[in-house]
Amino acid sequence: MTKLPTLDIDLLRAFVAVADATSFTAAGDAMGATQSAMSVRIRKLEDRLGRRLMDRTPRSVALTPFGEGFLDNARIAAAGHRLAR
């Protein structure tokens, strides 16, 4: 049986925010964090998953095919956590 990685809800929220905003800066503003902090969160999530979620250039952010597939799951997990509080 494959062990699933532990995923921090804050990392999932950051991923959803960046995916929605297509900008680390705008997502950070919405979450009260810096662009740098958002980048670190996404990198941590990618490290835990062992897959890249986003392709980054100096001017744009785009989801990878894996990131596109993972986005719905991240939204569901974040919404479930919000409802459980």
ChimeraX attribute file (.defattr): number of C-alpha atoms within 10 A of each C-alpha:
attribute: neighborCount
match mode: 1-to-1
recipient: residues
	/A:1	3
	/A:2	4
	/A:3	5
	/A:4	8
	/A:5	11
	/A:6	9
	/A:7	14
	/A:8	12
	/A:9	14
	/A:10	13
	/A:11	20
	/A:12	22
	/A:13	20
	/A:14	26
	/A:15	28
	/A:16	21
	/A:17	21
	/A:18	26
	/A:19	20
	/A:20	12
	/A:21	15
	/A:22	17
	/A:23	19
	/A:24	25
	/A:25	18
	/A:26	18
	/A:27	23
	/A:28	20
	/A:29	14
	/A:30	14
	/A:31	14
	/A:32	11
	/A:33	15
	/A:34	16
	/A:35	17
	/A:36	11
	/A:37	15
	/A:38	25
	/A:39	17
	/A:40	14
	/A:41	19
	/A:42	23
	/A:43	18
	/A:44	15
	/A:45	23
	/A:46	17
	/A:47	13
	/A:48	14
	/A:49	14
	/A:50	10
	/A:51	13
	/A:52	16
	/A:53	24
	/A:54	21
	/A:55	12
	/A:56	14
	/A:57	8
	/A:58	5
	/A:59	6
	/A:60	10
	/A:61	16
	/A:62	16
	/A:63	18
	/A:64	15
	/A:65	12
	/A:66	12
	/A:67	19
	/A:68	14
	/A:69	12
	/A:70	16
	/A:71	18
	/A:72	12
	/A:73	13
	/A:74	20
	/A:75	16
	/A:76	12
	/A:77	16
	/A:78	19
	/A:79	12
	/A:80	11
	/A:81	11
	/A:82	10
	/A:83	8
	/A:84	7
	/A:85	5
